[in-house]
Amino acid sequence: MKKTVYFVTGSQDLYGAETLRQADKNSLEMTEFINAKSPRVKIEYYGTVKNSEQIFKMAREVNFDENTVGIIVWCHTFSPAKMWIRGLKELNKPMLHLHTQFNEKLPYDTIDMDFMNLNQSAHGDREFGHICARLKLNNEIAVGFYKNESVLKRIFDFAAAAEAFDFSNNLKIARFGDNMREVAVTEGDKVEAQIKFGWQTNTYGIGGLAEEIAKVGESDAIALTAEYARLYEMKTKDLESVKEQAKYEIALKRFFERIGAGAFTDTFEDLYGLKQLPGLATQRLMASGIGFGAEGDWKTAALGAVMMKMAEGKSGGTGFMEDYTYDLTENDELVLGAHMLEVPLAFADTKPKIEVHTLGIGGKAAPARLVFDGIRGKGIAVSLVDMGVGFKLIVACIELVKQPKPMQKLPVARIMWKILPNHADGAREWIREGGAHHTVVSTALNADDMKMLAAMWDIPCVVIG
């Protein structure tokens, strides 16, 4: 079922029935046009609100409608802003202020005061904008004729962020084990995160997962292994290791369905009862929209799930990543992004190969993983950090590029990128701001998308490059 964003028109009682009927008619036509173009949410006309009581009633209805993720407000006529105060203070869902007109061009030959009184958004929206600023609301604003592609894009980007915000408020994160020992950046205040983002972050014993894995039938594991062989290039003869990952994928899916989790973490330091660290299984789960963070990094796992939800329907890849090592050739510096195993399939530019290699850490059997070269294009690398006094979102603008040479001996998937505006300035500011080594990289989203989401969460957002 599609989520809903309501289109609300602001006016007042002074204009008379005819003007209000026309405002209603125009607003419905605008809503239907926008909805016909909407790629993922339903844009539905709520109606024209004319006084404080109607606005408060609208806010209450929107708040308690589980299918509604936000509202769009447009002041067709002059809508005195004091009557909005009570409703705006009550509203707890994202809002886009659409500063537009029903008409694109002025009817220079026929314009009269009736036209002026009906089409007053040039100052009606400024009145509304003033009270939003006075109330310190973090609402989004779109400016321009509503049929313009740039305006529609901003509306739909807002709708995607509002849907992700709604998803965030209901997100559960399963932690298998704790954070990697002695690591600072993966720590954070889980209670404050639930207050701020809605994330329910809880730990589950790795033994519980081991029990779930033991319940997976041999025929189910063989069937999934056969599916792997159809989808990917099998570059190993160690099919038992591949089948083990199939068991992990099946068990993790069942576990998450039972507890309602949309993101998870694990750590190579706590694998009691498991033969391998989940690799191929984790890559496949991320491809289905499950967020992941390595070494207990629950913040990145949750951020990844939210960003993947936000990126649905958009071209490009989004998922967990780690800055691993550099090529520091002067004026052509590159970041090699990878992880021990868990590189998202969304970044695959070549057909993934299933390979089995010793991990060299964690003391377990060699795990199967998918190996591939990465996609290219403009993107962002995003880090959510807990600075002790609150959370902060750090966004680096990057450009994913083709790797200069083959990496025949590197047994993991990878992507490569340039830091913008240049390596020294970009990396310096990232470090100065306290950005993590774990990130969520996306070529489907941009810095404006993340600023919009950060505003909904009411946290600072730093953009670099």
Order of alpha helices (4+ residues) and beta strands (2+ residues): beta-alpha-beta-alpha-beta-alpha-beta-alpha-alpha-beta-alpha-beta-alpha-beta-alpha-alpha-beta-alpha-beta-alpha-beta-alpha-beta-beta-beta-beta-beta-beta-beta-alpha-beta-alpha-beta
